[in-house]
Amino acid sequence: MSYEVYHIPTNFTDAGRVMGVFEVRNLVEAVLLTLPVLYLSIVFLPLSLMPKIVVTLLIVAPLGGFGLVGISDESLTRWVGIWWRWRRHRRLITFRGR
């Protein structure tokens, strides 16, 4: 009896990911989340260049990280869809008392 040996590469789970860590969907959501904030903070902050860069980085970097990681290992739009479906279909339990 002969067995065939299949070698599984170490990076088999990296397919469809950016840098092997983030899903492409999360990357796109993070970019779409941070670009408007980046634009608004650069254009409308009444500061000189260096404080404007610092304030922008303090706002945009955590927002982009949040978009990359998501919530509970789900992308933000997928999580909002799940939450919205739960919100629409939930039922209220009332106490009927005796």
C-alpha distances in whole Angstrom, upper triangle without the diagonal:
4,7,10,13,16,19,22,26,28,31,29,31,34,34,38,39,42,42,38,40,43,42,44,46,47,48,50,52,53,54,56,57,59,60,63,64,64,66,68,69,69,72,74,74,77,76,76,73,71,72,71,67,67,68,65,63,63,63,60,58,57,57,55,52,53,52,49,47,48,49,46,43,45,47,50,51,48,49,53,51,49,52,55,53,53,57,57,55,56,58,61,61,65,66,68,69,71
4,7,10,13,16,19,22,25,27,26,29,31,31,35,36,39,38,35,37,40,39,41,43,44,45,47,49,50,51,53,54,56,57,60,61,61,63,66,66,66,69,71,71,74,73,73,70,68,69,68,64,64,65,62,60,60,60,57,55,54,54,52,50,50,49,46,45,46,46,44,41,42,44,48,49,46,47,51,49,48,51,53,51,51,55,56,54,55,57,60,60,64,66,67,69,71
4,6,10,13,16,19,21,24,22,25,28,28,31,33,36,35,32,34,36,35,37,39,41,42,44,45,46,48,50,51,52,54,57,57,57,60,62,62,63,65,67,67,71,70,70,66,65,65,64,61,60,61,59,56,57,56,54,51,51,51,48,46,46,45,42,41,42,43,40,37,39,41,44,45,42,43,47,46,44,47,50,48,48,52,53,51,52,54,57,57,61,62,64,66,68
4,6,10,13,16,19,21,19,22,25,25,28,30,33,32,29,31,33,33,35,37,38,39,41,42,43,45,47,48,49,51,54,54,54,57,59,59,60,62,64,64,68,67,67,63,62,63,61,58,58,59,56,53,54,54,51,49,48,48,45,43,44,43,40,39,40,41,38,35,37,38,42,43,40,42,45,44,42,46,48,46,47,50,51,50,51,53,56,57,60,62,64,66,68
4,6,10,13,15,18,16,20,22,22,26,27,30,29,26,28,31,30,32,34,35,36,38,40,41,42,44,46,47,48,51,52,52,54,56,56,57,60,62,62,65,64,64,60,59,59,58,55,55,55,53,50,51,51,48,45,45,45,43,40,41,40,37,36,37,38,36,33,34,36,40,41,38,40,43,42,41,44,46,45,45,49,50,49,49,52,55,55,59,61,63,65,67
4,6,10,13,15,13,16,18,19,22,24,26,26,22,25,27,27,28,31,32,33,35,37,37,39,41,42,43,45,48,48,48,50,53,53,53,56,58,58,61,60,60,57,56,56,55,52,51,52,50,47,48,48,45,42,42,42,39,37,38,37,33,33,34,35,33,30,31,33,37,37,35,36,40,39,38,41,43,42,42,46,47,46,47,50,52,53,57,59,61,63,65
4,6,9,12,11,14,16,17,20,21,24,23,20,22,25,25,27,29,30,30,33,35,35,37,39,40,41,42,45,46,45,48,50,50,51,54,56,55,59,57,57,54,52,53,52,49,48,49,47,44,45,45,42,39,39,40,37,35,36,35,31,30,32,33,31,28,30,31,35,36,34,35,39,38,37,40,42,41,42,45,47,46,47,50,52,53,57,59,61,63,65
4,6,8,7,10,12,13,17,18,20,19,16,19,21,21,23,25,26,27,29,31,31,33,35,36,37,39,42,42,42,45,47,47,47,50,52,52,55,54,54,51,49,50,49,45,45,46,44,41,42,41,39,36,36,36,33,31,32,31,27,27,28,30,28,24,26,27,31,32,30,31,35,34,33,36,39,38,38,42,43,42,43,46,49,50,53,55,58,60,62
4,5,6,9,10,11,15,16,18,16,13,16,19,19,21,24,24,25,27,29,29,31,33,34,35,36,40,40,39,42,44,44,45,47,49,49,53,51,51,48,46,47,46,42,42,43,41,38,39,39,36,33,33,34,31,29,30,29,25,25,27,29,27,24,25,26,30,31,29,31,34,34,33,36,39,38,39,42,43,43,44,47,49,51,54,56,59,61,64
4,6,8,9,11,15,14,16,14,11,14,17,18,20,23,23,23,26,28,27,29,32,32,33,35,38,38,37,40,42,42,42,45,47,47,50,49,48,45,44,44,43,40,39,40,38,35,36,36,33,31,31,31,28,26,27,27,23,22,25,26,25,21,23,25,28,30,28,29,33,33,32,35,37,37,37,40,42,42,42,46,48,49,53,55,57,59,62
4,5,5,8,11,11,12,11,8,11,14,14,16,19,19,19,22,24,24,25,28,29,29,31,34,35,34,37,39,39,39,42,44,44,47,46,46,42,41,42,40,37,37,38,35,32,33,33,31,28,28,28,25,23,25,24,20,20,22,24,23,19,21,22,25,27,25,27,30,30,30,32,35,35,35,38,40,40,41,44,46,48,51,53,56,58,61
4,6,7,10,11,13,13,10,12,14,14,16,19,19,20,22,24,25,26,28,29,30,32,35,35,35,38,40,40,41,43,45,45,49,48,48,44,43,44,42,39,39,40,37,34,35,35,32,29,29,29,26,25,26,24,21,20,22,24,22,19,20,21,25,26,24,26,29,29,28,31,33,33,34,36,38,38,39,42,45,46,50,52,55,57,60
4,6,8,8,11,12,8,9,11,11,13,16,16,17,20,21,21,23,25,26,27,29,32,32,32,35,37,37,38,41,42,42,46,45,45,42,41,41,40,36,36,37,34,31,32,32,29,27,26,26,23,21,22,21,17,17,18,20,19,15,16,17,21,22,20,22,25,25,25,27,30,29,30,33,35,34,35,39,41,43,46,49,51,53,56
4,6,6,8,8,5,7,9,9,11,14,14,15,17,19,19,21,23,24,25,26,30,30,30,32,35,35,35,38,40,40,43,42,42,39,38,38,37,34,34,34,32,29,30,30,26,24,24,24,21,19,21,19,16,16,18,20,19,15,16,17,20,22,20,22,25,25,25,28,30,30,31,34,35,36,37,40,43,44,48,50,53,55,58
4,6,9,10,7,10,10,9,10,13,14,14,16,19,19,20,22,24,25,26,29,30,30,32,35,35,35,38,40,40,44,43,43,40,39,40,38,35,35,35,33,30,32,31,27,26,26,25,22,21,22,20,17,17,19,21,20,17,17,17,20,21,20,22,25,25,25,28,29,29,31,33,35,35,36,40,42,44,48,51,53,56,59
4,7,10,8,10,9,6,7,9,11,11,13,15,16,17,19,21,22,23,26,27,27,29,31,32,32,35,37,37,41,40,41,38,37,37,35,32,33,33,30,28,29,28,25,23,24,22,19,19,19,17,14,15,16,19,19,15,15,14,17,18,17,19,22,22,22,25,27,27,28,31,32,33,34,38,41,43,46,49,52,54,57
4,6,5,6,5,4,6,9,9,9,12,14,14,15,18,19,20,21,24,25,24,27,29,30,30,33,35,35,38,38,38,35,34,34,32,29,30,30,27,25,26,25,22,20,20,20,16,16,17,15,11,12,14,17,17,13,14,13,16,17,17,19,21,22,22,25,27,27,28,31,32,33,34,38,40,42,46,49,52,54,57
4,5,6,5,6,6,10,9,8,11,13,13,13,16,17,18,19,22,23,22,24,27,27,27,30,32,32,36,35,35,31,31,31,29,26,27,27,24,22,24,23,20,18,18,18,14,14,16,14,10,12,15,18,19,15,15,14,17,18,18,20,23,23,24,26,28,29,30,32,34,35,36,40,42,44,48,50,53,56,59
4,5,7,9,10,13,12,11,14,16,15,16,19,20,19,21,24,24,23,26,29,28,28,31,33,33,36,35,35,31,30,31,30,26,26,27,25,22,24,24,20,18,19,19,16,14,17,16,12,13,16,20,20,17,18,17,20,21,21,23,25,27,27,29,31,32,33,35,37,38,39,42,44,46,50,52,55,57,61
4,6,8,10,13,13,12,15,17,16,18,21,21,22,23,27,27,26,29,31,31,31,34,36,36,39,38,38,35,33,34,32,29,29,30,27,25,26,26,23,20,20,21,17,16,18,16,13,13,16,19,18,15,16,16,19,21,20,22,25,26,26,28,30,31,31,34,36,36,37,41,43,45,48,50,54,56,59
4,7,10,12,10,10,14,15,14,16,19,19,19,21,25,24,24,27,29,29,29,32,34,33,37,36,36,33,32,32,30,27,27,27,25,22,23,23,20,17,17,18,15,12,14,13,10,9,12,15,15,11,13,13,16,19,18,19,22,23,23,25,27,28,29,31,33,34,34,38,40,41,45,47,50,52,56
4,6,8,7,7,10,11,11,13,15,16,16,18,21,21,21,24,26,26,27,30,31,31,35,34,34,31,30,30,29,26,26,26,23,21,21,21,18,16,15,15,12,10,12,10,7,7,10,13,14,10,11,10,13,15,15,16,19,20,20,22,24,25,26,28,30,31,32,35,38,40,43,46,49,51,54
4,5,5,6,9,10,11,13,14,15,17,19,21,22,22,25,27,27,28,30,32,32,36,36,36,33,33,33,30,28,28,28,25,23,24,22,19,18,18,16,14,13,13,11,8,9,10,13,14,10,10,9,12,13,13,14,17,18,18,20,22,23,24,26,28,29,30,34,36,38,42,45,48,50,53
4,5,5,6,9,10,11,12,14,15,17,19,21,21,23,25,26,26,29,30,31,35,34,35,32,32,32,29,27,28,27,24,22,24,22,19,18,18,17,14,14,14,11,9,11,12,15,17,13,12,10,13,13,13,16,18,18,20,22,23,24,26,27,29,30,31,35,38,40,44,47,49,52,55
4,5,5,6,9,10,11,12,14,16,18,19,20,22,24,25,26,28,29,30,34,34,35,32,32,32,29,27,28,27,24,23,24,22,18,18,18,16,13,13,13,10,9,11,10,13,15,12,10,7,9,9,10,12,14,14,16,18,19,20,22,24,25,27,28,32,34,37,40,43,46,49,52
4,5,5,6,9,10,10,12,14,17,17,18,20,22,23,24,26,27,28,32,32,32,30,30,29,27,25,25,24,21,19,20,18,15,15,14,12,10,10,9,6,5,7,7,10,12,10,8,6,8,9,10,11,13,15,16,17,19,21,22,23,25,27,28,31,34,36,39,42,45,48,51
4,5,5,6,9,10,11,12,15,16,16,18,20,21,22,24,26,26,30,30,30,27,27,27,25,22,23,22,19,18,19,17,14,13,14,12,9,9,10,7,6,9,10,14,16,13,12,9,11,12,14,15,17,18,20,21,22,24,26,27,28,30,31,35,37,40,43,46,49,51,55
4,5,5,6,8,10,11,13,15,15,17,19,20,21,23,25,26,29,29,30,28,28,28,25,23,24,23,20,19,20,18,15,15,16,13,10,12,12,9,8,12,12,15,18,15,13,10,11,11,13,15,16,17,19,21,21,23,25,26,27,29,31,34,37,39,43,46,49,51,55
4,5,5,6,9,10,12,13,14,16,18,19,20,22,23,24,28,28,30,27,27,27,24,22,23,22,19,18,19,16,13,14,14,11,9,11,10,6,7,10,9,12,15,14,12,8,7,8,11,12,13,14,16,17,18,20,22,23,24,26,28,31,33,36,39,42,45,48,51
4,5,5,6,9,11,11,12,14,16,16,18,20,21,22,26,26,27,24,24,23,21,19,19,18,15,14,15,13,10,10,10,8,5,7,8,4,6,9,9,12,16,14,13,10,9,11,13,14,15,17,19,19,20,23,24,25,27,29,30,33,35,38,41,44,47,49,53
4,5,5,6,9,10,10,12,14,15,16,18,20,21,24,24,25,23,23,23,20,18,19,18,15,14,16,14,10,11,12,10,7,10,11,8,9,12,13,16,19,18,16,13,12,13,16,17,17,19,22,22,23,25,27,27,29,31,33,36,38,41,44,47,50,52,56
4,6,6,7,9,10,11,13,15,16,17,19,20,24,25,26,24,24,24,21,19,21,19,16,16,17,15,12,13,14,11,9,12,12,9,11,14,13,16,20,19,16,13,11,12,15,16,16,17,20,21,21,23,25,25,27,29,30,34,36,39,42,45,48,51,54
4,6,7,7,9,11,12,13,15,17,18,19,22,23,25,23,23,22,19,18,19,17,14,14,15,12,9,11,11,7,7,10,10,7,10,13,12,14,18,17,16,12,10,11,15,15,14,17,19,19,19,22,24,24,25,28,29,32,34,37,40,43,46,48,52
4,6,5,6,9,10,10,12,14,15,16,20,20,21,19,19,19,16,14,15,14,10,10,12,9,6,8,10,7,6,10,10,8,11,14,14,17,20,19,18,15,13,15,18,18,18,20,23,22,23,26,27,27,29,32,32,36,37,40,43,46,49,51,55
4,5,5,6,9,10,11,12,14,15,19,19,20,18,19,19,15,14,16,15,11,12,14,11,9,11,13,10,9,13,14,12,14,17,17,20,23,22,21,17,16,17,20,21,20,22,25,25,25,28,30,29,31,34,35,38,40,43,45,48,52,54,58
4,5,5,6,8,10,11,12,14,17,18,20,19,20,19,15,15,17,15,12,13,15,12,10,13,14,11,12,15,15,13,16,19,18,21,25,24,22,19,17,17,21,21,20,22,25,24,24,27,29,28,30,33,34,37,38,42,44,47,50,53,56
4,5,5,6,8,10,10,11,15,16,18,17,17,16,13,13,14,11,8,10,11,8,7,11,12,9,10,14,14,13,16,18,18,20,24,24,22,19,17,18,22,21,20,23,25,25,25,28,29,28,30,33,34,37,38,41,43,46,49,52,55
4,6,5,6,9,10,11,14,14,16,14,15,14,11,10,12,10,7,9,11,8,6,10,12,10,10,14,15,14,16,19,19,22,26,25,24,21,19,20,24,24,23,26,28,28,28,31,32,32,34,37,37,40,42,45,47,50,53,55,59
4,6,5,6,8,10,13,14,15,14,16,15,12,12,14,13,9,12,14,12,10,14,16,14,14,17,18,17,19,22,22,25,29,28,27,23,21,22,26,26,25,27,30,29,29,33,34,33,35,38,39,42,43,46,48,51,55,57,61
4,6,5,6,8,11,13,15,14,16,15,11,12,14,12,9,13,14,11,11,15,16,14,15,19,19,18,21,23,23,25,29,29,27,24,22,22,26,26,24,27,30,29,29,32,33,32,34,37,38,41,42,45,47,50,53,55,59
4,6,6,5,9,10,12,11,13,11,8,9,11,8,6,10,11,9,9,13,14,13,14,18,18,18,20,23,23,25,29,29,28,25,23,24,27,27,26,29,31,30,30,34,35,33,35,39,39,42,43,46,48,50,54,56,59
4,6,6,9,9,10,9,11,10,7,8,11,9,7,10,13,11,11,14,17,15,16,19,20,20,22,25,25,28,31,31,30,27,25,26,30,30,29,31,34,33,33,37,38,37,39,42,42,45,46,49,51,54,57,59,63
4,6,8,10,11,11,14,13,9,11,14,12,11,14,16,14,14,17,20,18,19,22,23,22,25,27,27,30,34,33,32,29,27,27,31,31,30,32,35,34,34,37,39,37,39,42,43,46,47,50,52,55,58,60,64
4,6,9,11,12,14,13,10,12,14,12,11,15,16,14,15,18,20,18,20,23,23,23,26,28,28,30,34,34,33,30,27,28,32,31,30,32,35,34,33,37,38,36,38,41,42,45,45,48,50,53,56,58,62
4,6,9,10,12,9,7,10,11,9,9,13,13,12,14,17,18,18,19,22,23,23,25,28,28,30,33,34,33,30,28,29,33,32,30,34,36,34,34,38,39,37,39,43,43,46,46,49,50,53,56,58,62
4,7,10,12,10,8,12,13,11,12,16,16,16,17,20,22,21,23,26,26,27,29,31,32,33,37,37,37,34,31,33,36,36,34,37,40,38,38,42,42,41,43,46,46,49,49,52,53,56,59,61,65
4,7,8,6,6,9,10,9,11,14,14,15,17,19,21,21,23,25,26,27,29,31,31,33,37,37,37,34,32,34,37,36,35,38,41,39,39,43,44,42,44,48,47,50,50,53,55,57,61,62,66
4,6,6,6,9,10,11,12,14,16,17,18,20,22,23,24,26,27,28,30,32,33,35,38,38,38,35,34,35,39,38,37,41,43,41,42,45,46,45,47,50,50,53,53,56,58,60,64,65,69
4,6,5,6,9,10,10,12,14,15,16,18,20,21,21,24,26,26,27,30,31,34,37,36,36,33,32,34,37,37,36,39,41,40,41,44,45,44,46,49,50,53,53,56,58,60,64,66,69
4,5,5,6,9,10,11,12,14,15,16,19,20,20,22,24,25,26,28,30,32,35,35,35,33,32,34,37,36,36,39,41,40,41,44,45,44,46,49,49,52,53,55,57,60,63,65,68
4,5,5,6,8,10,10,12,14,15,17,19,20,21,23,24,26,27,29,31,34,34,34,32,30,32,35,35,34,37,39,38,39,42,43,42,44,47,47,50,50,53,54,57,60,62,65
4,6,5,6,9,10,11,12,14,16,17,18,20,21,22,24,26,27,29,32,32,32,30,28,30,33,32,32,35,37,36,36,40,41,39,42,45,45,48,48,51,53,55,59,60,64
4,6,5,6,9,10,10,11,14,15,15,17,20,20,21,24,25,28,31,30,30,28,26,29,32,31,31,34,36,35,36,39,40,39,42,44,44,48,48,51,53,56,59,61,64
4,5,5,6,9,10,10,13,14,15,17,19,20,21,23,24,26,29,29,30,27,26,29,31,31,31,34,35,34,36,39,39,38,41,44,44,47,47,49,52,54,57,59,63
4,5,5,6,9,10,12,13,14,16,17,19,20,22,23,25,28,28,28,26,24,27,30,29,28,32,33,32,33,36,37,36,38,41,41,44,44,47,49,51,54,56,60
4,5,5,6,8,10,11,12,14,15,16,18,20,21,23,27,26,26,24,22,24,27,27,26,29,31,30,31,34,35,34,37,39,39,43,43,46,48,51,54,56,60
4,5,5,5,8,10,10,12,14,15,16,18,19,22,25,24,25,22,21,24,26,26,26,29,31,30,31,34,35,34,37,39,39,43,43,46,48,51,54,56,59
4,6,6,7,9,11,11,13,15,16,17,19,21,24,24,24,22,21,24,26,25,25,29,30,28,30,33,33,33,36,38,38,41,41,44,46,48,52,53,57
4,6,6,7,9,11,11,13,15,16,17,19,22,22,22,20,18,21,24,22,22,25,27,26,27,30,31,30,32,35,35,38,39,41,43,46,49,51,55
4,6,5,6,9,10,10,12,14,15,18,21,21,20,18,16,19,22,21,21,24,26,25,26,29,30,30,32,35,35,38,39,42,44,47,50,52,56
4,5,5,6,9,10,10,12,14,17,19,19,19,17,16,19,22,21,22,25,26,25,27,30,30,30,33,35,35,39,40,42,44,47,50,52,56
4,5,5,6,9,10,10,12,14,17,17,17,16,14,18,20,19,19,23,23,23,25,28,28,27,30,32,32,35,36,38,41,43,47,49,52
4,5,5,6,9,10,10,13,16,16,16,14,12,15,17,16,16,20,21,20,22,25,25,25,28,30,30,33,34,37,39,42,45,47,51
4,5,5,6,9,10,13,16,15,15,12,12,14,17,16,17,20,21,21,23,26,26,26,29,31,31,35,36,39,42,44,48,50,53
4,5,5,6,8,11,14,13,13,12,12,15,17,16,17,20,21,21,23,26,26,26,29,31,31,34,36,38,41,43,47,48,52
4,5,5,6,8,11,11,11,10,9,12,14,13,14,17,18,17,20,22,22,23,26,27,27,31,32,34,37,40,43,45,48
4,6,5,9,12,11,10,8,7,10,12,12,13,15,17,17,18,21,22,22,25,27,27,31,32,35,38,40,44,46,49
4,6,9,12,10,10,8,9,12,13,13,15,17,18,19,21,23,24,25,27,29,29,33,34,37,40,42,46,48,51
4,7,8,7,8,7,9,12,13,12,14,17,17,17,20,22,22,23,26,27,27,31,32,34,37,40,43,45,49
4,7,6,5,5,5,9,9,8,11,13,13,14,16,18,18,19,22,23,24,27,29,31,34,37,40,42,46
4,5,5,7,6,10,9,7,9,12,11,11,14,16,16,17,20,21,21,24,26,28,31,33,37,39,42
4,5,8,9,12,11,8,12,13,12,12,16,17,16,18,21,21,20,24,25,27,30,32,36,38,41
4,7,9,12,10,9,13,14,13,14,17,18,18,20,23,23,23,26,28,30,33,36,39,41,44
4,6,8,6,6,10,11,10,12,14,15,15,18,20,20,21,25,27,29,32,35,38,40,44
4,6,5,6,9,10,11,12,14,16,17,18,20,21,22,26,28,31,34,37,40,42,46
4,5,5,6,9,10,10,12,14,15,16,18,20,21,24,26,29,32,35,38,41,44
4,5,5,6,9,10,10,12,14,15,16,18,20,23,26,29,32,35,38,41,44
4,6,5,6,9,10,11,12,14,15,17,18,22,25,27,31,34,36,39,42
4,5,5,6,8,10,11,12,14,16,16,20,22,25,28,31,34,36,40
4,5,5,6,9,10,10,12,14,15,19,21,24,27,30,33,36,39
4,5,5,6,9,10,11,12,14,18,21,23,27,30,33,35,39
4,6,5,6,9,10,11,12,16,18,21,24,28,30,33,36
4,5,5,6,9,10,10,14,16,19,22,25,28,31,34
4,5,5,6,9,10,14,16,19,22,26,28,31,35
4,5,5,6,8,12,15,18,21,25,27,30,33
4,6,5,6,10,12,15,18,22,24,27,30
4,6,6,9,11,14,17,21,23,26,30
4,6,9,11,15,18,21,23,27,30
4,6,10,13,16,20,21,25,28
4,7,10,13,16,19,22,25
4,6,10,13,15,18,22
4,6,10,12,15,19
4,7,9,12,15
4,6,9,13
4,6,9
4,7
4
